[in-house]
Amino acid sequence: MKVADAITSNMTLVHYETDALLKRIPSHVDADDLRAAGFEALTASAHSFDPTLGVPFDRYAARRIRGALLD
């Protein structure tokens, strides 16, 4: 899978993870800031993904996005 394809086909993961987190945190946290961190994590995931490990990309990226949002 190409990096650009991995990013564009999984952009909804960022929105899904961000929306899920926004329901559990204070309202003063900016959603755009969270989404920006999520997209950075998605991009980093696409560059560091190793398909030989047997983990689907979407699961790998979702974990990395959640971690970035919590940081």
CYANA upper distance limits for C-alpha pairs under 8 A (distance plus 0.5 A):
  1 MET  CA      5 ASP  CA      7.15
  1 MET  CA      6 ALA  CA      6.95
  2 LYS  CA      6 ALA  CA      6.68
  3 VAL  CA      7 ILE  CA      6.78
  3 VAL  CA     43 THR  CA      8.49
  3 VAL  CA     46 ALA  CA      5.82
  3 VAL  CA     47 HIS  CA      6.80
  4 ALA  CA      8 THR  CA      6.67
  4 ALA  CA     46 ALA  CA      8.43
  5 ASP  CA      9 SER  CA      6.38
  6 ALA  CA     10 ASN  CA      6.68
  6 ALA  CA     46 ALA  CA      6.56
  6 ALA  CA     57 PHE  CA      8.27
  7 ILE  CA     11 MET  CA      6.60
  7 ILE  CA     42 LEU  CA      7.01
  7 ILE  CA     43 THR  CA      6.80
  7 ILE  CA     46 ALA  CA      6.95
 10 ASN  CA     14 VAL  CA      8.17
 10 ASN  CA     42 LEU  CA      8.48
 10 ASN  CA     58 ASP  CA      7.34
 11 MET  CA     15 HIS  CA      7.63
 11 MET  CA     39 PHE  CA      8.04
 11 MET  CA     42 LEU  CA      8.22
 12 THR  CA     16 TYR  CA      6.58
 13 LEU  CA     17 GLU  CA      6.51
 13 LEU  CA     58 ASP  CA      8.26
 13 LEU  CA     62 ALA  CA      6.94
 14 VAL  CA     18 THR  CA      6.45
 14 VAL  CA     35 ARG  CA      6.96
 14 VAL  CA     38 GLY  CA      5.91
 14 VAL  CA     39 PHE  CA      6.87
 14 VAL  CA     42 LEU  CA      7.97
 14 VAL  CA     62 ALA  CA      8.24
 14 VAL  CA     65 ILE  CA      7.27
 15 HIS  CA     19 ASP  CA      6.44
 15 HIS  CA     35 ARG  CA      7.44
 16 TYR  CA     20 ALA  CA      6.69
 17 GLU  CA     21 LEU  CA      6.73
 17 GLU  CA     62 ALA  CA      7.95
 17 GLU  CA     65 ILE  CA      7.81
 17 GLU  CA     66 ARG  CA      7.00
 18 THR  CA     22 LEU  CA      6.58
 18 THR  CA     31 ALA  CA      7.84
 18 THR  CA     34 LEU  CA      7.00
 18 THR  CA     35 ARG  CA      6.79
 18 THR  CA     38 GLY  CA      7.99
 18 THR  CA     69 LEU  CA      7.88
 19 ASP  CA     23 LYS  CA      7.12
 20 ALA  CA     24 ARG  CA      7.83
 21 LEU  CA     25 ILE  CA      7.03
 21 LEU  CA     69 LEU  CA      8.48
 22 LEU  CA     26 PRO  CA      8.13
 22 LEU  CA     27 SER  CA      8.10
 22 LEU  CA     29 VAL  CA      8.47
 22 LEU  CA     31 ALA  CA      7.74
 25 ILE  CA     29 VAL  CA      7.88
 30 ASP  CA     34 LEU  CA      7.11
 31 ALA  CA     35 ARG  CA      6.68
 32 ASP  CA     36 ALA  CA      6.61
 33 ASP  CA     37 ALA  CA      6.87
 34 LEU  CA     38 GLY  CA      6.65
 34 LEU  CA     69 LEU  CA      6.44
 35 ARG  CA     39 PHE  CA      6.61
 36 ALA  CA     40 GLU  CA      6.76
 37 ALA  CA     41 ALA  CA      6.75
 37 ALA  CA     65 ILE  CA      8.29
 37 ALA  CA     68 ALA  CA      6.67
 37 ALA  CA     69 LEU  CA      6.81
 38 GLY  CA     42 LEU  CA      6.66
 38 GLY  CA     65 ILE  CA      5.59
 38 GLY  CA     66 ARG  CA      8.10
 38 GLY  CA     68 ALA  CA      6.79
 38 GLY  CA     69 LEU  CA      6.72
 39 PHE  CA     43 THR  CA      6.65
 39 PHE  CA     65 ILE  CA      8.19
 40 GLU  CA     44 ALA  CA      6.67
 41 ALA  CA     45 SER  CA      6.47
 41 ALA  CA     61 ALA  CA      8.05
 41 ALA  CA     64 ARG  CA      6.56
 41 ALA  CA     65 ILE  CA      5.71
 41 ALA  CA     68 ALA  CA      6.74
 42 LEU  CA     46 ALA  CA      6.73
 42 LEU  CA     61 ALA  CA      6.42
 42 LEU  CA     64 ARG  CA      7.78
 42 LEU  CA     65 ILE  CA      6.74
 43 THR  CA     47 HIS  CA      6.95
 44 ALA  CA     48 SER  CA      6.70
 45 SER  CA     49 PHE  CA      6.18
 45 SER  CA     60 TYR  CA      7.90
 45 SER  CA     61 ALA  CA      6.04
 45 SER  CA     64 ARG  CA      7.32
 46 ALA  CA     61 ALA  CA      8.08
 49 PHE  CA     57 PHE  CA      7.60
 49 PHE  CA     60 TYR  CA      8.24
 51 PRO  CA     55 VAL  CA      7.25
 51 PRO  CA     56 PRO  CA      7.93
 51 PRO  CA     57 PHE  CA      8.05
 55 VAL  CA     59 ARG  CA      7.49
 55 VAL  CA     60 TYR  CA      7.10
 56 PRO  CA     60 TYR  CA      6.92
 57 PHE  CA     61 ALA  CA      6.45
 58 ASP  CA     62 ALA  CA      6.46
 59 ARG  CA     63 ARG  CA      6.88
 60 TYR  CA     64 ARG  CA      6.99
 61 ALA  CA     65 ILE  CA      6.50
 62 ALA  CA     66 ARG  CA      6.60
 63 ARG  CA     67 GLY  CA      6.71
 64 ARG  CA     68 ALA  CA      6.76
 65 ILE  CA     69 LEU  CA      6.69
 66 ARG  CA     70 LEU  CA      6.73
 67 GLY  CA     71 ASP  CA      6.73
